[in-house]
Amino acid sequence: MATRNPKRAHINSTSMPNAIVSRRKLLLGSVSIAVLGGGFSFGAHRAVAGNADAFYRLVVDNLDGRQVYNGKPLGPIMRVAAGETLDVELVNNLPPLHDDCTDNPNQPHGLNTTNFHTHGLHVSPTTDSTGEFDADNIFVSVVPEGQIVSCEEICGVDVKSHFRYGRNQFRFEIPENHVSGTFWYHAHKHGSSADQVSDGLAGPLIIDDVPGSMPEYIEQAVEKIFFITSEEVLLVDQDGSAVAPSEFTMRPGEVQRWRVINGSGNGADYAFLRPSISNLEMHLIAFDGLTLDKRVAVNLENLEAPWFNPSALAPGNRADFIVRAPAVLDATTISTAVKSSLDDLANDSNLARFIDLPITVAGSSVAATWSDDDALPGSGLVPFDDIELPKRELAFTRQRTIDLEAFDGEIEKTLQLNAAEDWTVFNRTQVLHVYHIHVNPYLITEIDGETLAVDSPLRRWQDTIGIPLTGSVAFKTRYETFTGKFVIHCHVLPHEDQGMMQVVEVVA
Ligand SMILES: [Cu+2]
């Protein structure tokens, strides 16, 4: 607490009730007055927040040497539905650190400056529709109040129009036809993103399913949200409290939907959530927030390279699993032989990390709804016609560059609104790089030179994908709905901070 900006010391963010107000929930009368009081402790913001369907307040502070939201290990679970408006007030309570200006944008800088990105959402990369509020614009910086910024341009953006002092109100208008699923939010300030995300400036963002859109057994499943960090897996609570479960108990026959986010701030490997029992029924139902056409049984003994494993999560990826505990109490543990051969594989390649989830089956049994039908509703995204599309290539290259150029803030690619393109992304290095683009997802068609059959579980939409070492990935994409500047970058965040980022602009 000693390092906190003394000007703001009266704001006791860590003991404040978490600032979550959802208008939908208010109508249902389920939000207590105490939460309301905390959420609207700044009277001036009442009117603004009142216009949104969901409002969250994130106060960034130092806690035990880490930069965190609201004094918690992670930010709160944000929930919003398609067609609704999400407001986020970001308050930067960190002390001024006059380190934003730098000659080299690809070295650490702006360490107490932060911002806000909604990973995977199809939302405006500039402002809301009125132009009054910032939306998913990662060029915006929220610097500590009282900070002196002595330069006019930082990382290619104009300080006057992009710097906010002390706080900022973001507004995300979720399109009516937005997909529902598991997304996440995190700090995306070039020069400090890896440190801030590693510290905990991140959290789950759920676009709620349209009622009745999912099969009954999924709709009725108990939801659990797991957040994978660089070290462990955390089970997340509504307010951002998060603990690494030393034991995870399921009742016999219980069905749960696990939303798993790989939010690793500096991981350069794939993560696998590995339940300790082999008779847990486990199916992948969505990836990167996009519901699959068909569920995929998880094979915990898959020894293929991680980019060929449908349930491997590169940093930034999300996976939703539907799991059913065995009907009897005597759960079968995964054999040590299988486990050790997988661990050997992981250790040999340094590309995979198994995160063990110790499961205990206990308590009275549950007669949960289940189905043996693998069919799922799919993402609802429009498929591509079987025609040749204009081609584009991009390569992750040595010394943290893209196409041999380090990030300089200049627009590298101009993309035409509504155009469809066929991309190939190469990894010309011997380390893992993870391709992520804001705003629009893409349909994977080829991995490491292997064309994916129409029914391949790997032929799916993603917004983040690991590129095989010295290999490539091909996909088709469209630039829909939104014009403006945003970025492509490696989601191994230290690589991004060091220069593996490129600015693109969609034009009408
Ligand atoms: Cu990288």
Residues whose N, C-alpha, C, O or C-beta is under 5 A from the ligand:
A	BS01	CU	L432 H433 V434 C490 V492 H495 M500
